[in-house]
């Protein structure tokens, strides 16, 4: 098992987060929920800008672990406002349109002041 990001993952205000950004086991990669943060702060902007950043954060972790969007089998999505669903889907399709994963999307209050959070599970045959 390999853990990514336990040495100093940062949350809002630069606080150390008590979990790994991702954990890999037997070809499976579980990526923790990513919000639209950069340098420990939520970026400005609406659902479109924040969705791009959250998904880019997921992709950066996938790439760090040697995976790509084609390996994503499932995404979980939390939206702060149900009216953002259509706009979120347009951005999501830009990244996952060629290889759409299974997905769940719910409306939820966020722990930080943002509009979206995205996590994923990816799989790549070990040694591939």
KOLROZA-847151 format. One record per residue: x, y, z of N, C-alpha, C in turn; residue in one letter. Coordinates in pm, whole numbers, padded with zeros to 5 digits, always signed. Last residue first. Layout:
% KOLROZA-847151
XYZXYZXYZA/...
This chain:
% KOLROZA-847151
+00114-00223-01501+00081-00171-01635+00134-00031-01654X/+00151-00308-01244+00259-00330-01339+00234-00276-01477X/-00193-00367-01189-00058-00354-01133+00049-00392-01235X/-00423-00191-01381-00367-00323-01355-00225-00307-01302X/-00582+00065-01219-00486+00035-01326-00424-00099-01289X/-00849+00270-01120-00789+00137-01123-00697+00124-01244X/-00976+00514-00888-00919+00476-01017-00860+00336-01006X/-01218+00717-00750-01151+00588-00737-01103+00551-00877X/-01242+01055-00625-01253+00950-00725-01183+00823-00679X/-01418+01364-00549-01322+01258-00518-01331+01154-00628X/-01483+01708-00523-01480+01591-00611-01378+01491-00556X/-01693+01979-00438-01586+01887-00397-01598+01763-00483X/-01801+02323-00459-01791+02187-00512-01675+02111-00448X/-01798+02579-00353-01919+02536-00423-01919+02389-00463X/-01688+02678-00022-01668+02651-00164-01797+02596-00222X/-01585+02718+00266-01667+02805+00183-01633+02785+00035X/-01596+02385+00410-01529+02513+00382-01617+02592+00286X/-01787+02195+00422-01713+02223+00546-01636+02353+00533X/-02102+02250+00260-01958+02226+00258-01895+02264+00392X/-02404+02076+00234-02333+02191+00289-02185+02156+00292X/-02489+01916-00074-02446+01911+00065-02389+02045+00108X/-02620+01707-00316-02614+01845-00266-02584+01836-00117X/-02436+01465-00508-02532+01504-00405-02517+01652-00374X/-02368+01219-00738-02364+01363-00713-02474+01396-00614X/-02162+00959-00856-02272+00998-00768-02256+01148-00744X/-02067+00768-01143-02063+00890-01062-02184+00900-00973X/-01837+00597-01359-01960+00596-01281-01952+00717-01187X/-01665+00802-01607-01672+00707-01497-01814+00696-01444X/-01607+00836-01952-01691+00872-01838-01693+00763-01731X/-01390+00920-02144-01388+00802-02057-01476+00827-01935X/-01443+01157-02273-01396+01044-02353-01402+00913-02275X/-01522+01328-02060-01614+01296-02168-01573+01174-02249X/-01375+01431-01850-01407+01288-01847-01496+01243-01963X/-01332+01704-01897-01224+01622-01843-01249+01473-01858X/-01571+01801-02000-01445+01843-02062-01329+01752-02020X/-01759+01707-01818-01750+01642-01950-01620+01679-02021X/-01731+01895-01613-01695+01755-01589-01673+01682-01722X/-01847+02121-01734-01704+02120-01704-01656+01975-01686X/-02115+02034-01753-02043+02082-01872-01893+02077-01850X/-02178+01977-01483-02172+01869-01582-02097+01910-01708X/-02185+02236-01370-02085+02139-01326-02067+02030-01433X/-02411+02335-01499-02280+02397-01524-02168+02304-01482X/-02608+02163-01388-02585+02168-01533-02448+02228-01566X/-02582+02218-01102-02566+02085-01160-02533+02089-01309X/-02637+02447-00965-02508+02441-01032-02486+02310-01109X/-02867+02417-00823-02877+02494-00949-02748+02491-01028X/-02793+02302-00584-02840+02215-00691-02855+02287-00826X/-02498+02392-00424-02624+02445-00476-02672+02358-00592X/-02273+02249-00354-02335+02333-00252-02475+02377-00294X/-02212+01913-00441-02241+02050-00485-02310+02124-00371X/-01992+01655-00464-02076+01728-00370-02090+01870-00423X/-01930+01345-00615-01939+01490-00631-02034+01547-00527X/-01716+01081-00694-01817+01132-00603-01813+01283-00612X/-01650+00859-00961-01631+00990-00897-01747+01015-00801X/-01487+00567-01084-01600+00628-01012-01558+00764-00956X/-01271+00503-01237-01389+00419-01249-01511+00478-01180X/-01005+00632-01417-01106+00664-01315-01230+00579-01340X/-00829+00600-01622-00828+00498-01517-00937+00519-01411X/-00842+00824-01777-00892+00699-01836-00898+00585-01734X/-00708+01014-01631-00854+01015-01624-00914+00888-01684X/-00428+00824-01500-00489+00930-01580-00640+00922-01568X/-00150+00762-01274-00281+00731-01332-00327+00849-01417X/+00070+00814-01114+00088+00741-01238-00041+00696-01304X/+00046+00978-00898+00046+00835-00870+00061+00750-00997X/+00037+01223-01022+00145+01198-00925+00159+01048-00899X/-00206+01194-01159-00080+01194-01233+00039+01168-01141X/-00389+01212-00943-00386+01094-01030-00251+01084-01100X/-00327+01472-00857-00300+01358-00769-00295+01229-00849X/-00413+01617-01079-00274+01630-01033-00235+01513-00943X/-00686+01553-01083-00599+01505-01190-00452+01514-01150X/-00776+01694-00855-00789+01547-00863-00690+01492-00965X/-00721+01955-00943-00655+01904-00823-00661+01751-00818X/-00895+01970-01158-00750+01980-01183-00672+01929-01063X/-01134+01963-01015-01100+01850-01102-00951+01853-01136X/-01115+02212-00882-01131+02089-00805-01091+01968-00889X/-01095+02390-01103-00986+02378-01007-00996+02249-00927X/-01342+02355-01238-01215+02333-01308-01104+02308-01206X/-01514+02434-01030-01515+02296-01079-01386+02264-01152X/-01456+02706-01007-01426+02617-00893-01428+02470-00936X/-01543+02802-01255-01402+02817-01216-01367+02718-01104X/-01818+02727-01233-01735+02686-01345-01587+02690-01306X/-01920+02847-00997-01914+02702-01008-01823+02657-01122X/-01708+03140-00961-01833+03067-00951-01811+02918-00970X/-01437+03278-00765-01508+03241-00886-01633+03162-00856X/-01123+03220-00598-01241+03302-00627-01310+03247-00751X/-01017+02921-00428-01004+03022-00534-01134+03101-00546X/-00932+02870-00094-01033+02849-00198-01018+02960-00301X/-00594+02798-00004-00708+02889-00003-00803+02856-00118X/-00365+02645-00027-00436+02645+00100-00554+02739+00109X/-00285+02670-00294-00200+02723-00188-00277+02740-00057X/-00611+02638-00390-00476+02659-00441-00398+02725-00329X/-00911+02449-00415-00808+02521-00339-00678+02529-00416X/-01181+02335-00457-01113+02429-00546-01011+02515-00472X/-01123+02004-00320-01200+02127-00332-01122+02223-00423X/-01139+01659-00328-01062+01779-00362-01157+01895-00383X/-01137+01367-00134-01214+01478-00189-01128+01601-00209X/-00875+01133-00218-00958+01208-00123-01027+01324-00192X/-00868+00858-00427-00830+00999-00415-00928+01070-00321X/-00745+00550-00444-00857+00621-00381-00811+00763-00355X/-00661+00318-00677-00619+00446-00620-00744+00518-00571X/-00562-00018-00724-00669+00077-00695-00611+00203-00634X/-00342-00181-00734-00391-00122-00859-00503-00022-00842X/-00304-00245-00457-00330-00348-00558-00392-00292-00687X/-00365+00076-00353-00357-00062-00306-00396-00157-00418X/-00302+00409-00259-00300+00310-00366-00284+00172-00306X/-00458+00703-00157-00400+00577-00114-00414+00478-00229X/-00424+01061-00130-00465+00940-00201-00395+00819-00139X/-00378+01242+00067-00446+01291-00054-00497+01173-00135X/-00445+01120+00399-00367+01119+00275-00448+01180+00162X/-00520+01331+00682-00547+01218+00594-00461+01231+00470X/-00536+01571+00837-00500+01443+00899-00536+01321+00814X/-00375+01859+00708-00492+01772+00705-00453+01633+00754X/-00258+02157+00843-00223+02021+00804-00347+01933+00814X/-00364+02472+00716-00371+02372+00822-00335+02234+00767X/-00377+02680+00539-00249+02610+00551-00248+02503+00659X/-00628+02779+00505-00543+02850+00599-00409+02782+00622X/-00750+02460+00423-00773+02604+00430-00687+02667+00538X/-00484+02217+00410-00621+02260+00393-00630+02411+00401X/-00218+02027+00280-00266+02148+00344-00411+02177+00310X/-00010+01750+00353-00125+01803+00281-00182+01923+00355X/+00233+01632+00445+00205+01773+00464+00094+01828+00379X/+00266+01360+00417+00375+01438+00475+00343+01585+00494X/+00070+01239+00278+00057+01237+00424+00163+01324+00491X/+00077+01220-00004+00037+01344+00059+00022+01341+00209X/-00015+00887-00059+00034+01010-00119-00015+01128-00036X/+00078+00557+00025+00000+00676+00058+00066+00799-00001X/+00050+00224-00077+00127+00349-00083+00033+00465-00057X/+00086-00117+00000+00000+00000+00000+00090+00123+00000X/
